[in-house]
Amino acid sequence: MKKIILFLACLLTPMLSFAVSLQDIRDNPDIYKLVFSSAKEEEYIDINSIQSIRYAPPYYTINATAYAVYYNQGLITVYDNQYSYDLTRSLRALVKNYPRESVISELKKDTGLNWRAQRESVYDFDGILKMNVTLDPTQINVFSPCHWASPSYQAANFIFLQVYNMYFNFPIKGQTF
């Protein structure tokens, strides 16, 4: 009987160790940095999860964990994300390489920032696991663009700042990280 209880405890520990509640996020602003806020959602980055994977200027890849709080659904989605950066598509590069009137349309086409989830977990606000999905990058190798001012865009810009001590693109007015 003791072996069964010990086995179950070992089996459940990984699930419980990643659980996060809304209160956990709010009580630890030094760990969970707010990078996006709107009427319906917020996005936080766990600063302890940020890890540079590729440094090959002008190309960079950084892994980090994002916490999307969806107030209209009462859920927190935890994304273990990979962010890719192409500095040739940064705002600075576009200003140098395109006429001024074309810069905004070029930025709308491609901000130079992309992301993909490698694992997703969904919790309610009390930290109870609702769903857990691990994505196989050999099966699903799709990066999504980070559109200007989106949660993923602001998260990617914050993460780049944390790793390289500079913004990938200029911060959006009102960003406070």
Number of C-alpha atoms within 10 A of each C-alpha: 6 7 8 9 10 11 11 11 12 11 11 11 10 10 13 13 8 11 17 22 18 17 11 15 19 13 11 11 13 12 16 20 21 24 22 22 15 10 8 10 17 17 23 22 25 19 18 11 15 19 16 17 13 13 11 9 10 11 13 17 19 21 22 21 24 29 24 22 25 18 14 9 11 13 22 28 21 24 20 19 21 22 27 24 24 18 19 15 21 20 19 14 13 19 17 10 13 12 10 10 9 12 18 17 9 15 17 11 13 17 24 21 27 21 22 22 25 18 16 18 20 22 21 20 19 15 18 16 20 12 11 14 12 11 15 11 11 7 7 11 12 12 14 14 19 24 18 17 14 13 21 25 24 24 25 30 25 25 26 23 15 15 13 10 10 13 16 23 22 11 14 12 7 7 12 11 13
